[in-house]
Amino acid sequence: MNEVTRDIADVGAVEVITTTAVHLMSAAAVKCGLADDAEGQTDLDEARKLINALAGLITAGAPEISDMHARSLRDGLRTLQLAFREASTMPDAPGSGPGEKWTGPVA
């Protein structure tokens, strides 16, 4: 088992940041209803929290992880923000949606 697991001390910061972002993206996508069981898994309150955390992480981490990584994470974040807006029965005002505090309005 020791051969299979990696010591966190051996993992670089860029990998930790990007992996965390991908986990947040995946969870937010499920909560936005983008998974196989959309009716049973959609929870926009939970999605909002995850997207807010993701936006903060990407905004703060972008200067540290290179433009190549940050660009794809920003694209994924924007897709989630749009999916959230589409799934919402009462969309937030521009600039008030999840993560828009850090990204600006998404349309």
Secondary structure, DSSP 8 states (H G I E B T S, - for coil): -TTTS--GGGS-HHHHHHHHHHHHHHHHHHHTT-STTHHHH--HHHHHHHHHHHHHHHHHHHHHH-HHHHHHHHHHHHHHHHHHHHH-SS---TT-STTHHHH----
